[in-house]
Amino acid sequence: MTRSTILLGAAVTVSIIGNIIQFTARRRKGQRTMKPDTYARDAKTWKQWAKISYKAATHLFNSGDVFLVFPSATLAHHALEMYLKSALIAEGATVFDPYKVRFLDPSVKLKATDCVWDHKLVRLARQLAKRRPDFDLSATLATPAPDLTGALNVEQGFATFDPFFSELRYPQELKILEGVGEQEKPLLDELVRRLQPFLPTT
């Protein structure tokens, strides 16, 4: 190996190390200036978007087209998720990943416990019940279970829609969900009605 080859190799190594240091510095700088999204604390906008998804789910559920059942179910889940997050924002929460709070700009005052960042309806509903004890998850729903096995409480109602997110968005084997159909529509309607008193007024 010649002296020039050794020098060239050393120069390349130094250059690579320098680039890594610069990239890391830029990355850290970017992480320290992270801020919540513009709509992370906008309860009214989350409510409006939830209303749109609810309207779309209703239209598909009522279409009579069996091929539209899956998208109607996923839209129903989406609507409930956004309604819950709207209600949580109205109680002071922020839609932000709690694991990224440490990367926030120092000017942003936000604790991990004040973040809502989940697609699971039951978890979101429990967070709302913790902030609003009058949101009673044990209350019995007037709408019977979709499989007609008996009455459900509010928490069980939300649990009915949770698998729609995890199992119906993409082609895959169903491991939790046993079925879905138009019978979920009345349950969706009642859950939306139950959430109305906790949503911001427009």
N, C-alpha and C positions, 0 to 999 in steps of 0.2 A: 504493500500500500504506500503510495507516494505521499509526500508532505502536503502537496496541494489537495489531494483527496481527503486527507485528515482534516485540513482547514475547512474545506467545503462542507464536510459532514458536521463539523462543529458549528459552522455558521447556520446550517439548516436547523440543527437542534435548538440553537439559541432563538432562531426565528419562530419555531413552533412553540417554544415555551413562552415567548413574548406574546404570541397571538392568543394562547390559552389564558394568560394573565389578563390581557385586555378584554377578552370575551367574558371571563368571569367577573371582571369589574363592571362591565356594562350590564351583565345579567343581574348582579347584585344591586346596581343602581336602579335598574328597572323594577326589581322586586320591591325595593324600599319606597317606590313612588306609586305602588298599586293603589287604586281607589275603587270603591263600589261602583257598579253600573249606575247610569243616570236614573234608571227606574227602580233601583233596589229598595227605595223607600217611598215609592209612589203607589199607595194602596188603591187609589181610584183607577189608575191605568191597569193594574193587575185585575181589578174587578171587571173592567170593560173587556179585556181580553178573555177572561173567564166566561163572560156572557156570550161572546162570539162563539167560543168552542162549545158551550152548552147549547146554543141555538143550532149549530152544525150537527151535534150529536142527536139532538131531537129530530131534526129533519131526516137524518139517515135511519134512526130507529123506526120512524114512522113511514119509511119508504116502501116497506113490504118486500124489499129486495134482500134475500138471504145473503148475498155476496157483500152487502154493505154493513153487516152486523159487526164484523171485526173492527173496521174503522170507526163505527159509531161508538163502540166500547172504549177504544183508545182515546177518542175525543172526549168521552164522558169522564174518563180518568183525568185527562188534561184539564178539563173544566173544574173539577173538584179540587185538584191540586192548586190551581191559580186562585180559586175562591178562598181556600184555606190560607194561602200565602197573603192574599189581600187582607184578610181578617187579622193575621199575625202582624203585618206591617202596621195596621191601624192600632195595634197594641204596643208599638214601639220596636218591632223587630226589623231586621234588614236582611234582604235576600243576598247572602254572601257566604262563600265557603269558609266555615270556621277554622279550617286547617291553614288558611292563607292570611288570617288576621295578622300574623307576625310579619307579613310582608307589606302591610299597609303603610301609606305615607303617614309620618308622625302627626300630621294635622288631622287625620281621620280618627275620631274617638269611637272605637267599636270593640266590644268584647265578644269572644266566641259564643258566650251564652246568649247573646242577643241576635245571633245569626239563625236564619232558616235556610236550609240547603239540603233538601231531600225530595225524592219523588214518592216516597211511601206515605200514603194518605193517613194511615193509622198513627204514624209518628207525628205528622203535622197536626192531626186532630188532638193528640195528647198534649202537644206544645200549646195549642190554643186553649185547651181545657185548663192547663196549668196557669195561664195568664188570665183566663176568664172562667172562674168556677161555675158560673151560670150556664156554660156550655157543657151540658151533662151528657157524657158519653154512655152512661148506663141507662139513659131514658129509652123506653120502648118505642120503636117506630110503628106507625099505623100501617105501613106497607109491609105485607108478609114477605118472607124470604123468597127469592126468585124460584127456588125449587119447591116452594110451598110446604116446607118442613116445619114451619112455625114462625113465631115472631123473632125479630132481630132488635138489638139495641143499636144506638147510633154508631158505636165503635165497630160493631159487626157489619153495619151497613157500609162503612168506609172500607173495611177489610174485604168486602165482596169485590170492590173495584180495583184493589191493589194488583192482583195478578194480570189485569188487562194491560198494565204498563210493562210488566216484566216478560209476559209470554205472547202477547198478541201483536206487537209492533213489527216483528220479523217472522219469516217462516222458520219454525222450530218445533221440536217435540213439546207437547204440553205436559208438564209435570205436576202442576198445582191445579190449574183450571180444568174443570170437567165439562163446562159448557157455557154458552152465552147466547142470549137472544133478546127479543123484544121485551121479555118479562123484566129485564133490568131497568127499563125506562121509568116506571113508576117509582122505583127505589131511588134512582138518580134525582127525580123531581123532588122527592121528600127531603133528601139530603141538602139539595140546593136551598129549599125553603128553610130548613133548620139553620143554615148559615147566614141567611139574610140579616138578622138582627145584629150580627157581628161585623158586617161589612160597612165601609164608609158610605155616607150618603152622597149622591151626585146631583 
